Structures are given as C-alpha cells and as structure tokens.
Amino acid sequence: MTQNIAERAGELHWKYEVPTADSLIAETGIVENTRHVLTGDQRHFGPIKNPRKIIDLKQALELAR
C-alpha cells in the first residue's frame, strides 16, 4: 500500500460509506489497473463507480477455465 492508495481509499470510504478494508481493496484495484476484484462481500463494492468488475469465487473459477 502506498500513501496515495491510502488517501484515495479514505475518500472512497467517506464518499460511499464503504468499510475501510473494502475501500483499500477497491482503490488498490483502481490504482493498479486490475480487471477484477475477488470478494465474498460484493454488496460493499456496489456504490463504488469504477471500471473494475467485482466477482465472487464461482465467477473467478469460471474465468480460469
């Protein structure tokens, strides 16, 4: 984690009322330009508007085929 990621994650946390850990995960994905974010808790990522696709384990396994 960088200071930039931490600061931007804080903005997501306050703007969208996303839990801190989830905002850090989301912002890391945005900064690192990932295509997918794997989580078992998709509901926390819903309010965040970004090009990352939020997927669960079942979807990840399907993508790996």
Order of alpha helices (4+ residues) and beta strands (2+ residues): alpha-alpha-beta-beta-alpha
